[in-house]
Amino acid sequence: MTGPAVPQVPVDPALAALEHCRLRIARAFPRQIHAAVESLDDAQLWWRPNAHANSVGTLVRHLSGNVRTLVGRGIGGSAYVRDRDGEFAGPPLPRAELLAEFDAAIAEADAVLSSLSSERLAQPSSDPTFYPTVLEDVLNVTIHMSTHVGQMVWVAKMLREGALDDVWRRTHQEAGVYGRR
């Protein structure tokens, strides 16, 4: 059995960091999110452990808005207008609509990130009050997604014993993150 094609690591450190982040943002993390969402029934998808916590569904909607804002609009220049409060207060969406919204945000991010050059990564962020450069914006999105993906996977494992065993390793292997040269 053969695995996915092994992506080549760029020689430029900034481009290597970008590719590392892109593989996670566009491949590994979405696989983990889909696995978590698909392991839950509709009630569990929108379950909150308390009034101050977020459901898996809410976190998926939040990441869609975050990625479209920071990557699509902030780096790629799209006209996306974010309703951050609505990401947390909006009513539950049907599973298919929630995942379609998320997948569209990820596809947009993948296209933007795939187009970036080393020079573009060194340019000022569209919102330098948070991070000074585009590369740091990309790193921030990666870290932010990683945090929420971990929360979603933990909730799914808590609600469904045995769900998502070895999901981190499996999805990173499927995404081609391991074994890069």
N, C-alpha and C positions, 0 to 999 in steps of 0.2 A: 504494500500500500504506500502510495506516495503522498506527501503533504503538499501544502500550497507552495507556489513559486516563492522562493526566498528573495525578498527585495534586497537590493544592494544598498549599503549605507554610503551616503555621500561623503566625500572627503572633507568638505567644508563643515566645521563644527556646528554652525548655525543651521545649516541645511540638515545635518544629521539629527539635531535636536528637533527640528520641525518634523522630519519624517517619523521620529519616535512618537511625537505627540499626535501626528495625523493618524498613524496606525491605531492608536488607542481611541481617539475621538471618533474616527469614521468606521472602525472595524471592531476592536475588542470590546469597548464599552457598550456599543449598541447591541452586540450579541448577548452581553450579560443582562442588559435591560430587557431585551425581548424574552430571554429565558426566565427572568424574574416575573415579568408580567404574565407570561403564558403559564406559569406554575400556579397562579392565583385564580380563584373564582372572582366573580364581579364584586361581591361584598368585600373580599379580602383586598382587592385592588385599591379600594377607596377607604379601607379601614385605617383609623388613626388611634394610636395607643392612648392619647390624651388630647385635650383641646389645644395644646401648644405644639403638637407634633404634626408632621405631614404624612399623608398616605403615599404609597408607591405611585399611584396615579397622579397625585399632585406633583411629586418630584419629577416624573416624566414630563408633565406639562411645563414645569419650571425650567428644566434643562432645555426644552425646545425653545422657549423664549430667550434664555440666556445665550445659547449658541447662535441663534439668529441675530441677537443684538450685538454680541461681542465679535463674532466672526463674520457673519453675513453683512451686517451694517457697518460695524466698527472697522473691520479690515477690508471687506469686499465692496463696501459702498452701496449696499442695497438700500431700499427705501423702507425697510421693515420698521414698524412702529410697535413698540412693546407695551403691553399692559401687565406689568409685573404684579400689581395687586390682584389682577384677575387670574393670574397663574395659581395663586393660593386660595382665592375666594370663589372661583368659578365652580359651577356645578360639575358633578362627575360626567365625563364624556364616555360614549361607547368605546370599548376597547379598540376596535378597528380604527376609529377616528383619532383616538389618542396616539396610537402607534403610527398612523399615516402622517400626522402632524410632526411627530418626532423624527420619522424617517426623512421627511422633506427637509427639516432643519439640518440633519446630518448630511444629506446629499449636498445641500448648499455649502455647508462647512467644508466638506471634502473637496468640492470644486475650488473654493477659495484657497484652501491650504495647499492644494496641488499646484496652484499657479504662482505661489510666492517665490521670490528670489532672495538671495542672501542680502542684497541691497534693501529690499522691501522690509525684511525682518529687522533691520537696523534703524528704520525710519521711526519717527515719533508715533506713539499711539494716538488714536483718534480721541482718547480721553486720558491725557497724561496726568490727571489728578489721581488715577489709580496706578498705572504702570507707565514708565517712560517710553518703551519701545513696543513695536508690533510683536517681536519675539516674546516679550514678557506677557503680552496679552494672550498669546497662544499657550504659554506655560500655565497661566492663570486658568484658562478654560479647561485645560487638561486636569489640573489639580481639583478644580471645582467639580468637574464631572466625576472624577475618581471618588471624591467624598460622597456624593449622592448615589453613585452606583453601589458603593459599599453599604450604604444605608438600605437601599432597595433589596440587595441580595440578602442582607441580614434579616430583614422583615420576612422575605419569602422563606428563608430557612427556618425562621421561628414559627411561621404559620403552617408550613408544610414540612414536617420532619422528613429528611432524606432528599428534599428538593435541592437542586443545584449543586450536588456534590461535585467538587473539583471544577466548578464553573470558571474560576479565574484562569487556571492553567489551560483548560480546554479552549476557552475563547481566545486566549492570547496565542495559542498554537495555531488555531484556525485562522486568526487574523494575520499570521506571518510575522508576529512580533519576535518570536524566538528564532534563533538560528540565522539572524541577519549577519552578513559579512560586509 
